[in-house]
Amino acid sequence: MMEFEENIEVYIDNYDKEKHLFLNGAEWFKKGWLDKSEFLEICLWKSRRPKRFYEQNSIKEIKEFTQKAFAENNEKTKVELLTNLKGVSIPTASAILCVTNSIKYPIIDIRCVETLIDLKLISWNNINSNSWVEYLKIVRELAKKHNKTAREIEKGLFAYNRIKLDKQYINLYKYGTSKRKNV
């Protein structure tokens, strides 16, 4: 308890990990690569489940693949380079790109994909490097049309999913258990 109390301000300041990441991410990109601690920060923020795999990446591997990805112009190749790192899926690779350049890159997430399906903008639900490129194109077009960043559009897609598509669970939120039939 003493350690917590002595460092309470640090823990409170670190509650909003996203804010910290996005404040530092542009600097990491300018440097041209991620070091292991930066890599782990982003990956663990996106998904903690593959933690043991993230940790298996060497400092050299992380620098090599992030440096190549940041320098790459082809969006499919860029994301595929990042998925060479252990534990990094397309959504985690997109988080790395987004944290380091949120104007240009959104995070791809199943909720955002479900929203685009609901809006009849896509018909696929499998996240791979090809669907990433299509998702990126759609999000960037929306960002340009509405004078927003890719990250802002992605957050809007995510929120749409939560607000519009989660209605089936309203009783779960309201009463603690689902009142839907056939659950």
Backbone as numpy.savetxt, mean C-alpha at the origin, in Angstrom:
# Nx Ny Nz CAx CAy CAz Cx Cy Cz
6.38 -1.35 32.52 5.55 -0.16 32.52 6.42 1.10 32.52
7.53 1.02 33.21 8.41 2.19 33.32 8.93 2.61 31.95
9.34 1.61 31.15 9.87 1.91 29.82 8.81 2.64 28.99
7.57 2.18 29.07 6.48 2.83 28.34 6.31 4.28 28.82
6.24 4.46 30.10 6.02 5.80 30.65 7.16 6.77 30.32
8.38 6.26 30.34 9.54 7.11 30.02 9.54 7.53 28.55
8.93 6.73 27.71 8.94 6.99 26.27 7.54 7.23 25.70
6.63 7.64 26.53 5.23 7.78 26.11 5.06 8.69 24.89
5.82 9.77 24.82 5.71 10.69 23.67 6.13 10.01 22.37
7.15 9.18 22.44 7.62 8.45 21.26 6.52 7.52 20.76
5.88 6.81 21.68 4.83 5.87 21.29 3.61 6.61 20.74
3.25 7.69 21.33 2.12 8.48 20.83 2.44 9.01 19.43
3.63 9.55 19.25 4.04 10.07 17.95 4.08 8.99 16.88
4.36 7.75 17.27 4.46 6.65 16.32 3.13 5.95 16.07
2.06 6.41 16.69 0.76 5.81 16.45 0.39 5.93 14.97
0.61 7.10 14.41 0.28 7.33 13.01 1.49 7.04 12.14
1.76 5.76 11.94 2.92 5.31 11.16 2.86 5.83 9.73
1.66 5.90 9.19 1.51 6.38 7.82 2.05 7.79 7.66
1.75 8.65 8.58 2.23 10.04 8.52 3.76 10.07 8.50
4.37 9.31 9.37 5.83 9.22 9.43 6.41 8.72 8.11
5.82 7.66 7.58 6.33 7.07 6.34 6.26 8.06 5.18
5.14 8.71 5.04 4.97 9.61 3.90 5.78 10.89 4.05
6.12 11.27 5.26 7.00 12.42 5.46 8.43 12.09 5.03
8.84 10.85 5.21 10.22 10.43 4.92 10.40 9.77 3.56
9.32 9.22 3.01 9.42 8.42 1.78 10.02 9.14 0.59
9.68 10.41 0.40 10.22 11.16 -0.74 11.74 11.29 -0.64
12.23 11.46 0.57 13.69 11.54 0.78 14.36 10.21 0.47
13.71 9.12 0.84 14.25 7.80 0.55 14.34 7.60 -0.95
13.31 8.06 -1.68 13.30 7.93 -3.13 14.42 8.77 -3.76
14.59 9.99 -3.28 15.65 10.87 -3.82 17.02 10.23 -3.65
17.20 9.52 -2.54 18.46 8.82 -2.29 18.68 7.74 -3.35
17.58 7.17 -3.86 17.68 6.20 -4.95 17.49 4.75 -4.57
17.33 4.46 -3.30 17.12 3.09 -2.84 16.62 3.13 -1.40
16.22 1.96 -0.91 15.84 1.84 0.50 16.90 1.04 1.24
17.15 1.43 2.48 17.99 0.58 3.31 17.05 -0.41 4.01
17.62 -1.32 4.77 16.80 -2.39 5.34 15.76 -1.86 6.32
16.11 -0.89 7.14 15.14 -0.38 8.12 13.99 0.35 7.42
14.28 1.09 6.36 13.22 1.78 5.60 12.31 0.76 4.91
12.93 -0.25 4.31 12.20 -1.33 3.66 11.26 -2.02 4.65
11.81 -2.38 5.81 11.00 -3.08 6.82 9.87 -2.19 7.34
10.13 -0.91 7.52 9.09 0.02 7.99 7.90 0.02 7.04
8.18 0.15 5.74 7.09 0.19 4.75 6.38 -1.15 4.69
7.13 -2.23 4.58 6.53 -3.56 4.43 5.69 -3.94 5.65
6.19 -3.68 6.83 5.44 -4.03 8.04 4.20 -3.17 8.21
4.25 -1.94 7.72 3.07 -1.07 7.74 2.00 -1.64 6.81
2.42 -2.11 5.63 1.46 -2.64 4.66 0.89 -3.98 5.12
1.76 -4.88 5.53 1.30 -6.21 5.95 2.33 -6.85 6.87
1.91 -7.18 8.06 2.82 -7.78 9.04 2.97 -9.29 8.84
2.03 -9.91 8.16 2.06 -11.38 8.03 3.37 -11.93 7.46
3.93 -11.33 6.41 5.17 -11.91 5.85 6.45 -11.43 6.55
6.35 -10.95 7.77 7.50 -10.38 8.47 8.74 -11.27 8.41
8.58 -12.55 8.64 9.75 -13.44 8.65 10.42 -13.50 7.28
9.65 -13.30 6.22 10.23 -13.29 4.88 10.94 -11.97 4.60
10.30 -10.85 4.99 10.94 -9.55 4.79 12.33 -9.53 5.42
12.42 -10.09 6.63 13.68 -10.07 7.38 14.77 -10.90 6.72
14.39 -11.84 5.86 15.37 -12.70 5.18 16.11 -11.98 4.05
15.60 -10.83 3.62 16.27 -10.07 2.57 17.53 -9.42 3.13
18.61 -9.55 2.39 19.87 -8.94 2.83 19.85 -7.44 2.52
20.72 -6.72 3.17 20.89 -5.29 2.91 21.21 -5.08 1.44
22.08 -5.92 0.90 22.49 -5.83 -0.50 21.30 -6.05 -1.44
20.49 -7.08 -1.16 19.33 -7.37 -2.01 18.33 -6.21 -1.99
18.07 -5.69 -0.82 17.11 -4.59 -0.70 17.60 -3.37 -1.48
18.86 -3.03 -1.31 19.41 -1.89 -2.04 19.36 -2.15 -3.54
19.78 -3.33 -3.96 19.84 -3.66 -5.39 18.46 -3.56 -6.05
17.46 -4.24 -5.46 16.15 -4.28 -6.11 15.39 -2.95 -5.99
15.53 -2.25 -4.88 14.84 -0.95 -4.80 15.52 0.06 -5.70
16.83 0.01 -5.80 17.55 0.94 -6.68 17.16 0.71 -8.15
17.12 -0.55 -8.56 16.72 -0.86 -9.94 15.27 -0.45 -10.18
14.40 -0.73 -9.22 12.98 -0.39 -9.38 12.77 1.12 -9.47
13.42 1.87 -8.61 13.26 3.33 -8.61 13.77 3.95 -9.91
14.76 3.32 -10.54 15.34 3.85 -11.78 14.58 3.38 -13.02
13.80 2.33 -12.88 13.09 1.72 -14.02 11.93 2.61 -14.49
11.74 2.69 -15.81 10.64 3.46 -16.37 9.40 2.62 -16.67
9.61 1.35 -16.98 8.50 0.46 -17.29 7.80 0.07 -15.99
6.51 0.40 -15.89 5.78 0.18 -14.63 5.65 -1.29 -14.26
5.46 -2.14 -15.23 5.36 -3.58 -14.95 6.69 -4.11 -14.43
7.77 -3.75 -15.10 9.10 -4.20 -14.67 9.43 -3.64 -13.30
9.07 -2.40 -13.06 9.33 -1.74 -11.77 8.74 -2.55 -10.62
7.47 -2.90 -10.74 6.80 -3.63 -9.66 7.33 -5.07 -9.56
7.66 -5.66 -10.70 8.21 -7.03 -10.70 9.58 -7.07 -10.04
10.38 -6.03 -10.22 11.68 -5.97 -9.54 11.49 -6.02 -8.03
10.54 -5.28 -7.53 10.30 -5.25 -6.08 9.80 -6.59 -5.56
9.03 -7.31 -6.38 8.52 -8.61 -5.93 9.60 -9.69 -5.92
10.80 -9.37 -6.38 11.93 -10.29 -6.23 12.39 -10.37 -4.78
12.01 -9.39 -3.99 12.36 -9.41 -2.57 11.42 -10.35 -1.83
11.97 -11.13 -0.94 11.18 -12.13 -0.20 10.06 -11.46 0.59
8.85 -12.04 0.44 7.68 -11.55 1.15 6.94 -10.41 0.47
7.52 -9.85 -0.59 6.91 -8.70 -1.25 5.99 -9.15 -2.38
4.70 -8.90 -2.17 3.68 -9.16 -3.18 3.45 -7.86 -3.96
2.59 -7.92 -4.95 2.27 -6.71 -5.73 1.71 -5.61 -4.80
0.76 -5.91 -3.89 0.29 -4.84 -3.00 1.40 -4.22 -2.14
2.31 -5.03 -1.66 3.42 -4.49 -0.86 4.37 -3.70 -1.74
4.64 -4.18 -2.94 5.48 -3.42 -3.88 4.83 -2.07 -4.18
3.50 -2.06 -4.35 2.81 -0.80 -4.62 2.91 0.14 -3.42
2.92 -0.42 -2.21 3.08 0.42 -1.01 4.46 1.06 -0.98
5.48 0.31 -1.38 6.84 0.86 -1.45 6.86 2.03 -2.43
6.26 1.84 -3.60 6.24 2.89 -4.61 5.42 4.09 -4.13
4.31 3.82 -3.50 3.44 4.90 -3.02 4.10 5.72 -1.93
4.70 5.08 -0.97 5.34 5.80 0.13 6.46 6.68 -0.41
7.15 6.22 -1.43 8.27 6.99 -1.96 7.85 8.00 -3.03
6.63 7.88 -3.56 6.13 8.84 -4.54 4.61 8.77 -4.62
3.94 9.37 -3.63 2.48 9.27 -3.53 1.74 10.11 -4.57
2.43 11.00 -5.24 1.79 11.77 -6.31 1.52 10.84 -7.49
2.46 9.98 -7.78 2.42 9.12 -8.95 1.88 7.72 -8.69
2.04 7.23 -7.45 1.69 5.83 -7.18 0.65 5.66 -6.08
-0.38 4.86 -6.38 -1.34 4.45 -5.35 -0.93 3.08 -4.81
-1.58 2.66 -3.77 -1.43 1.29 -3.28 -2.56 0.48 -3.89
-2.25 -0.70 -4.38 -3.32 -1.58 -4.86 -3.73 -2.47 -3.70
-5.01 -2.55 -3.50 -5.59 -3.27 -2.37 -6.87 -3.92 -2.86
-7.24 -5.05 -2.30 -8.45 -5.75 -2.75 -9.69 -4.86 -2.60
-9.73 -4.00 -1.60 -10.89 -3.10 -1.45 -10.97 -2.12 -2.61
-9.84 -1.62 -3.06 -9.82 -0.70 -4.20 -10.23 -1.44 -5.47
-9.77 -2.66 -5.62 -10.13 -3.48 -6.77 -11.64 -3.73 -6.75
-12.20 -4.10 -5.60 -13.64 -4.32 -5.49 -14.43 -3.07 -5.86
-13.92 -1.91 -5.48 -14.59 -0.66 -5.83 -14.60 -0.47 -7.33
-13.46 -0.69 -7.98 -13.40 -0.52 -9.44 -14.30 -1.53 -10.15
-14.45 -2.72 -9.60 -15.39 -3.70 -10.15 -16.81 -3.17 -10.00
-17.14 -2.67 -8.81 -18.48 -2.12 -8.56 -18.78 -0.93 -9.48
-17.77 -0.14 -9.78 -17.94 1.02 -10.67 -17.88 0.63 -12.15
-17.70 -0.67 -12.39 -17.64 -1.24 -13.74 -16.48 -0.67 -14.57
-15.38 -0.40 -13.90 -14.17 0.08 -14.58 -13.21 -1.06 -14.89
-13.36 -2.18 -14.17 -12.56 -3.38 -14.43 -13.45 -4.60 -14.24
-13.01 -5.74 -14.74 -13.77 -6.98 -14.53 -12.93 -8.05 -13.84
-11.66 -7.78 -13.60 -10.77 -8.75 -12.96 -10.69 -8.50 -11.46
-10.30 -9.51 -10.72 -10.06 -9.33 -9.28 -8.76 -9.98 -8.82
-7.97 -10.43 -9.78 -6.69 -11.06 -9.48 -5.59 -10.01 -9.58
-4.88 -9.78 -8.49 -3.83 -8.77 -8.49 -2.51 -9.40 -8.94
-2.04 -8.94 -10.11 -0.75 -9.39 -10.64 -0.10 -8.19 -11.34
1.04 -8.37 -11.94 1.74 -7.23 -12.54 0.97 -6.62 -13.70
0.22 -7.42 -14.44 -0.58 -6.88 -15.54 -1.76 -6.06 -15.01
-2.44 -6.59 -14.00 -3.57 -5.84 -13.43 -3.07 -4.58 -12.72
-1.86 -4.64 -12.14 -1.26 -3.46 -11.52 -1.14 -2.32 -12.54
-0.67 -2.64 -13.73 -0.49 -1.62 -14.77 -1.84 -1.02 -15.16
-2.86 -1.85 -15.28 -4.20 -1.35 -15.62 -4.75 -0.49 -14.48
-4.60 -0.95 -13.26 -5.04 -0.20 -12.07 -4.34 1.16 -12.02
-3.05 1.15 -12.24 -2.25 2.38 -12.22 -2.77 3.38 -13.25
-3.08 2.90 -14.44 -3.60 3.75 -15.51 -4.93 4.38 -15.09
-5.83 3.58 -14.55 -7.15 4.08 -14.14 -7.00 5.12 -13.02
-6.21 4.80 -12.02 -6.04 5.72 -10.89 -5.39 7.03 -11.35
-4.40 6.94 -12.20 -3.74 8.15 -12.69 -4.68 9.00 -13.53
-5.54 8.36 -14.33 -6.53 9.12 -15.11 -7.50 9.85 -14.18
-7.96 9.16 -13.15 -8.86 9.79 -12.17 -8.15 10.92 -11.44
-6.90 10.71 -11.10 -6.13 11.75 -10.40 -6.00 12.99 -11.27
-5.70 12.79 -12.53 -5.56 13.93 -13.45 -6.90 14.64 -13.62
-7.94 13.88 -13.82 -9.29 14.44 -14.03 -9.75 15.28 -12.84
-9.40 14.84 -11.62 -9.89 15.50 -10.41 -8.83 16.33 -9.69
-7.67 16.49 -10.35 -6.57 17.26 -9.77 -6.19 16.76 -8.37
-5.99 15.46 -8.28 -5.62 14.79 -7.03 -4.35 13.97 -7.26
-3.77 13.50 -6.18 -2.63 12.58 -6.30 -3.17 11.16 -6.46
-2.31 10.28 -6.91 -2.69 8.87 -7.02 -3.09 8.32 -5.65
-2.38 8.72 -4.62 -2.68 8.25 -3.26 -4.06 8.74 -2.82
-4.40 9.98 -3.13 -5.72 10.49 -2.75 -6.84 9.71 -3.44
-6.67 9.39 -4.72 -7.68 8.60 -5.43 -7.79 7.21 -4.81
-6.65 6.59 -4.52 -6.66 5.26 -3.89 -7.39 5.30 -2.54
-7.14 6.32 -1.75 -7.83 6.44 -0.46 -9.33 6.60 -0.67
-9.71 7.33 -1.71 -11.13 7.48 -2.04 -11.76 6.16 -2.44
-11.05 5.37 -3.24 -11.55 4.05 -3.64 -11.73 3.15 -2.42
-10.76 3.20 -1.52 -10.82 2.39 -0.30 -12.01 2.82 0.56
-12.19 4.13 0.72 -13.30 4.64 1.54 -14.65 4.32 0.90
-14.74 4.41 -0.43 -15.97 4.04 -1.13 -16.34 2.61 -0.78
-15.35 1.73 -0.81 -15.59 0.33 -0.48 -16.14 0.20 0.94
-15.52 0.90 1.87 -15.94 0.82 3.26 -17.36 1.37 3.44
-17.66 2.48 2.78 -18.96 3.14 2.95 -20.06 2.45 2.15
-19.81 2.18 0.88 -20.85 1.66 -0.01 -20.96 0.14 -0.03
-19.84 -0.54 0.02 -19.86 -1.98 -0.18 -19.91 -2.77 1.12
-19.65 -2.15 2.25 -19.71 -2.86 3.53 -21.11 -2.80 4.16
-22.09 -2.28 3.45 -23.44 -2.17 4.02 -23.99 -3.52 4.46
-23.56 -4.58 3.81 -24.03 -5.91 4.17 -23.64 -6.29 5.60
-22.67 -5.58 6.15 -22.20 -5.88 7.50 -22.70 -4.87 8.53
-23.62 -4.02 8.14 -24.07 -2.95 9.04 -24.58 -3.50 10.36
-25.29 -4.60 10.32 -25.81 -5.17 11.57 -24.68 -5.70 12.45
-23.63 -6.18 11.82 -22.47 -6.64 12.57 -21.86 -5.48 13.35
-21.74 -4.34 12.70 -21.18 -3.17 13.37 -22.12 -2.64 14.44
-23.40 -2.66 14.14 -24.40 -2.06 15.03 -24.69 -2.94 16.25
-24.76 -4.24 16.03 -25.21 -5.13 17.10 -24.16 -6.10 17.61
-23.02 -6.15 16.96 -21.98 -7.07 17.41 -22.05 -8.43 16.75
-23.16 -8.77 16.13 -23.28 -10.01 15.36 -24.09 -9.71 14.10
-23.88 -10.52 13.10 -24.57 -10.30 11.85 -26.01 -10.76 11.92
-26.91 -9.96 11.43 -28.33 -10.31 11.36 -28.72 -10.74 9.95
-27.73 -10.80 9.04 -28.03 -11.19 7.66 -28.43 -12.65 7.64
-29.31 -12.98 6.71 -29.67 -14.37 6.51 -28.59 -15.03 5.66
-28.47 -16.31 5.74 -27.50 -17.09 4.96 -26.06 -16.70 5.26
-25.76 -16.37 6.48 -24.38 -16.02 6.84 -23.66 -17.28 7.25
